């Protein structure tokens, strides 16, 4: 039923790395879109001229605009998706690119994180995320549950059979990195995000985000999406809305989402991120392939 899936990355890579990959033509389009997005949000189009929390929002805005440019480039070249899936805030990009809500709504959602950052600082809440490489989901879960409660730490996303993102309270993340290293992890390191996306704790600090996702108007997507939470097909406005509403505080299973896409017949996976972020943490079976920016746009 499906052959080609578009994969949308979330907030993560340094914005300089994303912009360095764009062709001159795409850079020009990016600058036009980014300028309009900043005007919409009341930000300066020169990132370094924003200060405080606005500076963080200006940085986080970059991947959403890059996704739009790359998506439109693919469409112009006749590379069309049969289905799509978003990793973390990539759900927001997918929703906008697939026409379920306007791009301006995606930009508004990015700005709602400002109140989250302020609340975390004011309440002096220390959160973090980390990467663990070298354990299966079940083995990592058993290891973490032997030492930490779910309130302290969760597997925010199982990315592949040996790659995971952990999320929770900063002291727990730090201890988990040490624990996993001592238990033989191939890699284990903190990301220093100051946030704990895909942990239940984010729900109380992301009320503006959640409320916006409830209030914005959705349409049925032009192309179906797959839920990274329960592996269901998202082909109506209501289903896409729910995926966005629960996003920031719900644990993901990226690994299972890719396996489900394979079961649905997908052979071609297009990583929409400019620097191939998803291709680096994802694994697909033989006979399938993940295509990166260099394959489709460069």
ABEGO torsion letter per residue (X at the ends): XBABBBBBBBBGBBAAAAAAABBAAAAAAAAAAAAAAAAAAGBBABAAABBEAAAAAAAAAAAAAAAAAAAAAAAAAGBBBABBBBBEAAAAAAAAAAGABBAAAAAAAAAAAAAAAAAAAAAGBBBBBBBBBGBBAAAAAAAAAAABBAAABBBABBABAABBBBBEBAAAAAAAAAAAAAAGBABBBBAGAGBBBGBAAAAAAAAAAAAAAAABBBBBBABBBBBAAAGBBBABAAAAAAAAAAAAABBBBAAAAAAAAAAAGBABBBBABAAGAAAAABBBBBGBBBBBAAAAAX
